[in-house]
């Protein structure tokens, strides 16, 4: 693959991983690898970065909210194909419109399988954390209010911080970049 002047690809190939070799994930990393256009630099960077994590045996961890968030993104992306806009796709999903959703079930499932395949590359080098500890919930609410984050982002960060970690791989630098005390990967 030709790198050219693309900053994302250059930095993600040479950045050093955290010393403890543990990296938390936000949903934006696997979503970028799966949903972005095949020729986009962001998708190529996400795929290469994930492959590098596997090769260098970096342990990844993430909140179970990733699965919920990913499923919603997958559904909206597929529903957009038959709807006039993203808002109409969201509305069809919110209203549980079977006529709109049913024709897309197989493609939504293919996206879930793609996520499963990415995680399968890590064998047992990943951990899913269920944010049920009171400390995670209270930290999530604090982050939600202090940084005006959405629910899922605040849970991702609170889960990471509760585990005394500070490194998160995500392509959502607008929201995650506002939070003090975390080291943001894929920020380029």
Secondary structure, DSSP 8 states (H G I E B T S, - for coil): ---TT-HHHHHHHH----TT-EEEE-HHHHHHHHHS-TT-HHHHHHHHHHHHHHHTT-EEEEETHHHHHHHHHHHHHHHTTTSSSHHHHHHHHHTT-HHHHGGGHHHHHHHHHHHHHHHHTTTT-EEEE---SHHHHHHHHHHHHHHT--HHHHHHHHHHHHTT--EEE-S-HHHHTTSTT-EEES--
